Structures are given as C-alpha cells and as structure tokens.
C-alpha cells in the first residue's frame, strides 16, 4: 500500500520540478536585453522529459490502485 503513495508523491514532485524548469526557460527567453534561446530550448526539453516521467508515475500509481 505504501508504494502507491510513494509513486504518487514522486510523480507530483517531478511535475512540480518540471513546472519550475518551464518557468526558468520562459525567464531565459523573456529577458529583453539578451534572450538566451539555446539555453531555454535545453531547459524546456529537459522539463518535458521530467514532466513525462512524472505523469507516467502518476498513471502507474492510479492503475495499481484501480487494479487492487
């Protein structure tokens, strides 16, 4: 029973990290003096990967709870 909650909390934690990285990437682009486009693209791609992993953990946790 505890593994469901650990996966769920880890998934939500990864989603929060991904949202923070998206915000960081947007700050990189929105700097009017010197926009850092390449750095922003790298941060955004990383955020998308982390977001996908977080959603996967939440889906697995939900499926395990339903199947139980």
N, C-alpha and C positions, 0 to 999 in steps of 0.2 A: 504494500500500500504506500510505503514511503517513496518508492521510486517514481510513482506517478507525479507526486508533488515536486520531487527534485527535478524531473524533466520539465515540468510546467514552469517552475520558477527559473530554471536555466534558460528556457525559451523566452520568457518575458524579459529576463536580463539581457539576452542577446538582442532582442528587439529594441530595448532602450539604448544599448550601445550603438546600434545601427542608426537610430534616430539622431543621436548625438553626432555621429560621423556625418550624416546628411547635413545637419546644421553647420558643421565645420566646413564642409565642402561648399555650401552656399555662401558662407562668410568669405571663403577664398575667392569666389567668383565676384561677389558684390563689392569688393574693395575697388573703388573707382580710381585710385592713384596707380595701383599696379595689380591688376587682376592676375591671379595665378591659376591659369586654366588647366595646365597639365597636372599640377598637384591636386586640383579639385577633381579632375577625372579619376585619378588614382584613388582618392579618398571615397568618391562616390561608388566606384566599382567594389571597393572593399566593403563599404556599407551594404551594398546589395547582396553580396555573398553572406555577410553576417546576418542580414535580415532573412534570407532564405533558410539559413540554418536554424534561426530562432523559430520561424513558422513551422519548420519540419518537426522540431522538438515538441511544439505545442500540438501539432496534428497527431504525433505518435502518442503523446500523453492522453489526448482525448480518445483516440481509438482504443487504447488499452483500458481506459475507464469504461467505455461502452461495451467492450468485449467481456469485461469481467462479470 
